[in-house]
Amino acid sequence: MRAPGPCAECGAGAAARYRCPRCGTAYCSVPCCRTHRERCAPGARREKEKEAAGQGSPPAPAASPGAPEDILSEEEEQDRVPPQKLQLLGESAELRDLLRNPHLRQLLLALEQARDKSSLLRRLMQEPLFVEFADCCLGIVEPPEEKENVLPE
């Protein structure tokens, strides 16, 4: 992995660890991402290429503020779940039954409101009910035949 370059938004040297998936511009933080997103449109890469060639117009504001694609790194991009598979979560009777459990609902609410989500998530993964919920979700969006890390039998 190469060393990070300067942030295109704030100019912080060797701090740009993230790249815009739309145009490839490097930035260093969520605030810089938001600043960049205001100027970056879905077709910004093509616009950037046109501008370099001396033609084209400046990019329009992004259509969906807070969109996950704006804050995901290239490595995280491959872990993104397509909207069609996410829709399957809403259609699952098994998942719906699990979500009727008030204890699970409380755990999920605590996770949503937590400041340190990663440490709470590590603790929740020790809760059998939460593990059952996570397994159910993963089984829906990534059925067993699609899993990458399945050991051969």
Residue pairs with C-beta under 8 A, 6 or more apart in sequence:
3 14
4 14
4 15
4 16
4 17
4 26
4 28
5 14
5 16
5 26
6 12
6 13
6 14
6 15
6 16
6 26
7 15
7 16
7 26
7 27
7 28
7 29
7 32
8 16
8 25
8 26
8 27
8 32
8 36
9 27
9 28
9 32
9 33
9 35
9 36
10 27
10 28
10 29
10 32
12 28
15 28
15 29
16 26
16 27
16 28
17 28
17 73
18 26
18 27
18 28
18 29
18 33
18 71
18 73
19 25
19 26
19 27
19 73
19 74
20 26
20 27
20 33
20 36
20 37
20 40
20 44
20 70
21 69
21 70
21 72
21 74
21 77
22 40
22 41
22 42
22 43
22 44
22 45
22 62
22 69
22 70
23 40
23 44
23 45
23 47
23 48
23 59
24 45
24 48
25 36
25 40
27 33
27 35
27 36
30 71
33 70
33 71
34 65
34 70
37 62
37 65
37 67
37 70
38 61
38 62
39 58
39 59
39 61
40 59
40 62
41 47
41 59
41 60
41 61
41 62
41 63
42 62
42 63
43 59
44 59
46 56
47 56
47 57
47 58
47 59
48 59
50 56
51 58
62 70
68 80
69 77
69 80
72 80
81 141
85 140
85 141
85 142
86 141
88 140
88 141
89 95
89 137
89 140
89 141
92 136
92 140
94 136
95 133
95 136
95 137
95 140
98 104
98 132
98 133
98 136
99 105
99 133
101 129
103 129
104 129
104 130
104 133
107 124
107 127
107 129
107 130
108 133
110 120
111 117
111 120
111 121
111 124
114 120
124 130
125 131
125 134
144 150
